[in-house]
Amino acid sequence: MNRSKKRTTLLGILAFLLGILCIVMIFIKPVEFGFVTSSNWFIVIFGVAVVAMIFSIWGIARETERNFLPIIGFIISMAYIVFWVIFFLLILIGVM
């Protein structure tokens, strides 16, 4: 029974950094570069959040990966999606 030692890999670091990028992109003003304009900025942030969640789940599922950074990346990237779900629910019930 040879259990490999758990370690933080590039996958965990990438999941964490994409989650941080998602939060940073929420608070910076959209700059027009290429296909990203202020009108589709939220779509780009949503895409980054989805990619961060995919990498986080992949990192959590790996047995040789330490789960700390992928879990933090997952929580951070979920914050953006949960924000929009709450926002649309508040619009539906007439609060906003």
Buried (B, 14 or more C-beta within 10 A) or exposed (E): EEEEEEEBBEBBBBBBBBBBBBBEBBEEEBEEEEEBEEEEBBEBBBEBBBBBBBBBBBBBEBEEBBBEBBBBBBEBBBBBBEEEEEEEEEEEEEEE
